[in-house]
Amino acid sequence: DILVNNAGIMMPRRFMDYTFEEFDQVLKVNFYGLFHVTRAVLPSMMERKGGKIVNMASTAGKWGSMNQSAYNASKHAVVGLTRCLALEMAPFHINVNAICPAGVEGDQIDSMVEHWAKQLKVTKEDARKSIASRSPIGRFVKPDEVAALAVFLASDESDAMTAQSLSLCGGYLMV
């Protein structure tokens, strides 16, 4: 009845510093993983005429950013596929939406902080503060906040929502 596609990796680098294998690995995890799992689940949802799919994308799926071309490309693909699948699955009463968080506390933020600390030649703590300060709420998104939105999108209360890519970013991206 419910599928939450929530696998993802980030390898921050300048575009010219990626090897093909690194770029491909990001796409395989962030996009093709979602593709394969969704294809495996959809037939039973279509047969039952109902279901909810929640794809974890990112604000990076709505804009460009430095040193994240593989990640951004994969998340743009997730947002695009979410919209297309929502249109195709609407006759089967299957809602397909995406959550687009920015800067969720955890391993990916730690990786990005480390990358920017090296690039800017500052401490990790200073890089973390600088990145967090870009959000109007002045902090990173908490995993529980993302989970609460996923629970809502999986609930009956969201039956009228489909094809949406919801930003959860403390005002960082206003689209």
Secondary structure, DSSP 8 states (H G I E B T S, - for coil): -EEEE-------B-GGG--HHHHHHHHIIIIIHHHHHHHHHHHHHHHHT-EEEEEE--GGGSS--TTBHHHHHHHHHHHHHHHHHHHHHGGGTEEEEEEEESSBTTHHHHHHHHHHHHHHT--HHHHHHHHHHTSTTSS-B-HHHHHHHHHHHHSGGGTT--S-EEEESTTS---
